[in-house]
Amino acid sequence: MLTVKNIDVFYGDLQVLWDVSFTVKEKEILVLIGANGAGKSTTIKTISSLLKPKMGSIEFNGMRLDTLPPHEIIQQGIVHVPEARRLFKEMSVEENLIMGSLYGEAKIKRKDTLDHVYTLFPRLLERRKQMAGTMSGGEQQMAAIGRGLMSLPRIMMFDEPSLGLSPILVDNIFKIIKTINEQGVTVLLVEQNVWQTLGMCNRAYVLENGRITMEGTGKELMNNSKVKEAFLGI
């Protein structure tokens, strides 16, 4: 469904990704794991066209993405739920959700999708008129995911969705991501909560210092001695 081929990515003169390649299959949960600074967020930003690779290519069902501007990436059904939520804090919850449905079919189906989001997140229905910046971290994460769903995604990319949340809220967010996947949306997940993500994913890749160093099923990597030592403290 999504193919990243041999991409090199730079911030100015500083190279961050080296020859990164991986695939995402339709309706699976794929996880990128790695330490801080490994290049996980950079990878997602490059797929979203917020960054451009100097080498390599990114294709979605055979269409080149790395030549498109970010708003056209969204129109293809590829949605990025960014790290730290990135809500419009002085807008209401519902206004933030509507911002996810400004184009094409998403705009036409806005009301039905909004009802679906409120069913998935009853707390957002209660808070729909509240300024987004006044909500708790967990509520803001729900709003960020809801805004992504408003775009009618075929692939949802999550960048550190558990960051800064309590363990109970982390469990809830991962259950929601699992539910979204079960409803037919492909998931690409970047996350430092390695144990929980490997337990729920179909496949995973390990990024180290901007390079893919390992791949396998979640179970295979959970049982890998190097992964255990590096990420699980075992």
Buried (B, 14 or more C-beta within 10 A) or exposed (E): BBBBBEBBBBEEEEEBBBEBEBBBEEBBBBBBBBBEEBBBBBBBBBBBBBBEBEEBBBBBEEEEBBEBEEEEBBBBBBBBBBBEBBBBEEBBBBBBBBBBBBBEEBBEBBEEBBEBBBEBBEBBBEBBEBBBEEBEBBBBBBBBBBBBBBBBBBBBBBBBBBBBBEEEBBEBBBEBBBEBBEEEBBBBBBBBBBEBBBEBBBBBBBBBEBBBEBBBEBEBBBEBEEBBEBBEEE
